[in-house]
Each structure stands twice: as structure tokens, then as C-alpha cells.
């Protein structure tokens, strides 16, 4: 009798353990990740319909598409599945990129935090604009998948990827920056200069400097900063305003959440933006707004 009771008890425990659900956590991801999450191939990424985004239970228990981000409720095993699937798609994109030219290569770190692309001027400055965009489109997708995998691993949706483009002929750096906060502008003059030396930032940004500023106020339509360097640009200004509803913010990538006291590094040229917003605070038009915690001197 005791043996029978023990057997029944063991079976009940087994059934109960099988019914227990794996605990889940909340993950906030870049809105752009909707294009590739859960996709079967790079081709399906290109055909993505933003009006029909969803994830099956292989990858998440719940997914919400918000205005500027994706919110997932997922277990550790589901996140592992997502990362592995992202990796598979990224490897497919990398193969297409490296097939453009024999000397094109792409390498990323195991933790997805950095990537290096080797490119040449033919791919960058093709007479066929659509071809150039397609060539560089591969790097765009790889950068976003890397950032998403980083966010999945460390649960930081604002995380960055250290991106480097290299001149495949000379081995010199052609452009370097923190994705997604810095744009990767590459000109013909940058290419020519990279034949003999590293080019960290495009000559398009000559005259710009990086200034540390603290957030004084955050509203839906503007961010007010306090400059922290009195011996540089804007030395007579106690506050500066970035108007989020103006063209000056169209190409600026901002973190998911910004609060008073946050410190940023703004790339500015000392000029003011021509924008009337009803206050006396001077407006500015930075080309980059980088969270200080990710910024590298």
C-alpha cells in the first residue's frame, strides 16, 4: 500500500511540474526590430507588413507594438530562441553583403556590442543610387539586429553598438560611431582621406564639437538642456532647447525614456535653430544626442 501511494504521489508531482510555466520578464526593444523578429529569412524581412506584426509562443507570451518601441513578455528560453533566430537572419544578410565584392567582410563580437564592415568606394558611391542603397542596407539591418540582441541580453533598450566602417584597400577607418545615436555619413572626400589615415568622423562635421549637457526639462514637444562647458559654444546661454516637433529633431535618435537630470553629449556647431516656439530659450539643431553612459571620448 505504501509503495502504491508513493507511486501516485510521484506521478502527481510529475504532472504538476509539467504544468508550471516558466517565469517571464518584460523586454523593451527598438521599434525597428518588428521588421525581423521571428522572421524565417532575410527575404521575409524585406516583405514585412507593419500592420500585421505578431510573434508566436516560440518567441514570446505577449507582444505590444507601441509608438516608439516593442514590449515583449517572454521567458528565458523564448529570448534564447529570439536571439538565435536573429543570429540566423543576420548571418544570411552578412553572406549577401560579403557576396557584393570578394573583399567585402563583416565581423561582429560575440556579445553583439561591436561590428566592423570592410567596404570600398564602388559599393559606396555607385552610379546606380539604388544599388548603393541596397549595398549599405545590409549594414543597416545588421546594426539593428545587433542592437536588438544586445537589448535582449542585457534588458537595456537604449543600448548601443560600436560600428566601424573600414577602407578595404588601405585598412584605415572610414567611419566610426555609436549606433543608433550617430549617423554614418561617408563622402568621397572621406574615402580619399582614408587611403592614408583613419577617418573617425566625416568632414561633413568639420566645425562640430561634442558638448556635455544635462536635461533640465522634458516635454512631449521639447527637451531643455543646461550646457556644462562654459568655455565652449553657447557660453552665454544657461539653457538650450531641442524642439522635438521641428525639422531639427527629425534625424535625431533619442533613448526610449528621458528624465530630468539625465546627461547627454550633443554634437553641435555653435549655431542656433530658426524655430519659433513661444519661449525665450535659444533653440539648437544638434546632429547627434548621445547618452553620456555610452559615449566614448
N, C-alpha and C positions, 0 to 999 in steps of 0.2 A: 504493500500500500504506500509506504513512504517513497519507494522508487517511482511509483506511478505519479504521485503528487509532485515529485521533483521534476519529472519529465514534462508535466503540464505547465509547471511554473517556468521552466526553461523556454518552452515554446511561446508562452505569453510574453516573456522578456524579449525574445527574438522579434516577435511581431511588433511590439511597442517600439523597439529600437529602429525598426524599419520604417515606422510611421513618423518618426521625429524628423522635422525639417531642419536643414542646415541653416544656421543663423545668417542674416543678410546685413549689409551695410549700404549706406547711401553714397553714391558717386555722382559728382557733378563734372560734366565733360564739355569741351568746346562744342558749340553748335554745329561746326563743320564736320564733326565726327559722325553725324547722321548719314553722311554720304557713303561711308564704308563699313560701319559697324554691322556685323552679321552677314555681310555680303559673301557670295561664293567665289567671286573673281573680280579682277580689275575691270573687266567689261561691264559687269553689273554695277560697278561703282559709277561708271560713265552714264549709265542709263537710269540712275536713281531718280525717283519721283519724291520730292519733298512733302507732298500731300499724303503720302501713304507710308510713312516711316513706322516701323514696328520691330520688335525683337521677340523671338520665341524663347521658350523656357530654357533652352540650351545656354542662353547668354544673360538672361535677366528675369526676375519675377515681375518687375514692373518698370515701365519707362515712360517718362513725361517729356514732351517736347515743349520747352519754354521759349520765350522770345530770343534769348541770347545764350541758351545752354541746353544740354540734355541732362535729365536727372534719372539715374538708374537706382533701383533696389535690387541688389544681387549678392549672391553668396561668393565665397572664395573660389569655389570650383567653377562657377559661372564666369567670374572675372578671369580666371585662368583660361577658360575657353575663348573668351573675347580676345585676350592678348595673343593667344596662339593663332587665332583666325586673322587678326590684324597683321601679325608677322607673315603669315602665308600670302596675304594680298600684297604686302609691302615687298616681299621677295619677287613676286610676279612683276610689280611695277619696276623694281630695280633691274630685272632681266630685260625689260623693254628699254629702259634708259640706257643700259650698257650695250644694247644692240644698235643704238643710233650710230655709234662710231666704235671702232675696235679699241680705242684708247679711253673711252668713257668708263669711269668706275664710280661706285658709291660704296661707302663703308660707314656703318654706324656702330656705336658702342653697345655692349651687352645690356646696359641699363637704359638704353634708348635716349640718353641725355645729350648725345652729340652725333654729328654726321658730317662727312666730307664728300663733296662731289668734285670729280675731275672733269672739266669741260674745255671746249675750245671755242674759237671765235666763229667758226662756221655754224655751230649749233646755236650760239647766242645771237648772232647777227645775220641770219639767213635772209636772203632777198624775199623769201616767202614768209610773211609775217605769221601766218597760221602755223607754219612748220616750226618757227622759233617758239611760239607759244606752246605748242604740243611738246617740244623738247623740254622746256622748262616746267611744263605742267607736271611732269613726272616728279620733279624735285618738290613741287608744291605738295603733292599728295603724300610723298614720303615724310616730309616735315610734319604734316598734320597727324599722320599715323604715329610717328614717334612721340609727338606731344601727348596724344591720347593714351598711348601705352604708359608713358610716364605718369599721367594723371591717374590711370587705373592702379598703378603700382604704389603711388605714394598718397593718393587721395587729395591731390592738390591740382585743381582745375586750372590754376593760373601758371602752372609750371612752364619752363622754357626748354628749348632745345638749342644747343650751341651749334650753329650751322656755319660751315666753311665751304666756299667755292674756290677751287684751285685751277690755275692755268696749267693745263695738261702738258703744254710744251716746255714751260720753264720750271714748273713745280712751285712757283710762288703763289701766295694767297691772292685771290682776285676779289674776294669779298668775304666778310666775316661779321656775324652778328647773332643776336638772340631772337629766335623765332618764338612767338609771333609778333613781338613788340617792335622789331626793327625791320624796315623794308630792305630788300636786297636789290638795290639799283646798280646796274653794271653798264657802263658806257664803253664805246670803242676806245676812248682815251684811257679808261681804266685798264682795258685789256693790253694796250700797248705799254702802259707803265708796268704792268705785272710781268712783262717779259724780263725785267731786270730787278724788280723789287716787290716786296709784299704790298698789297693794297688792301688795307683793312676796311676803309670806308671810301665810297665813291667820291670822285672830285666834284660831283654834283652837290656835295655837302661841305665844300670848302667855305669857311666863314662861320660854320656852326660849331657850337661848343655844347658840352653836357653840363647842365646845372641841376644841383640838388634842390628840391622844393618840397615843402610839407603841405598837406591838404588842410586848408582852413575850413572849407565848407563844401558840401556835396549836395547838389540838387539834381532833379531829373534833366535839367537843361544846361547845367554848367558845373564846373569844378573851379573853386578858387584856391590858388596856391600862394604860399608865402616863400619867396626866394630865400635861400640860406647862404648865398655867397654875395657879399656886399661889394666886392672888388671886381665884379664881372658885369655882364649885361644887367639892365634893369636895376641899377644900384639905387635909384631914387624911388623905386616902387616897393611899397610894403606888401601889396597884393597884386596878383595877376590872375586873369580869368581865361579859362578854356571853355568856349561856348559849344556845348555838345549838339546844339540844333543848327550849327552853322557848317558851311563847307570846310571850315578849318579842322573839323573833327572827323570828316568823312573817312579818311585813310588811317586814323589813329586806332590802334588796338588797345583796349583797356581791360584790366582784370575784371573778373566776374563781380567782385564786391570791392567797393572803395569806401573808406570811412575817414572821418576827421582824425588827423594825426599820422596818417599813412605817409610814408616818404617815397618820393619818386625822383627819377633822374629824367629831366626833359631836355631834348635836343633842340636848341633854339639858335637863331642868328641875331638876336637883339632887336628885331623889328616888332612892330605891333600889327595886330589884325584889324582890318577895317570892318567892324561889326557893331551895330547899334543894339544894345540890349537893355537900355534904360538905367544903367548904373554908371558910376564914375570910375570903376575899376578897369584899368587897361586890359584889352584883350590880346592874346598871343596866339601864334599858329605854330606849335612845335611839330616836328616831323616824326618824333618818337616820344612816348611816355612809358618809361621802363620802371617797374617796381624796384626799389633800391636793393631788396634782398636777393635779386637775381643779377644785378648789374655787376659787370666786371670792368675794372679800370683798363 
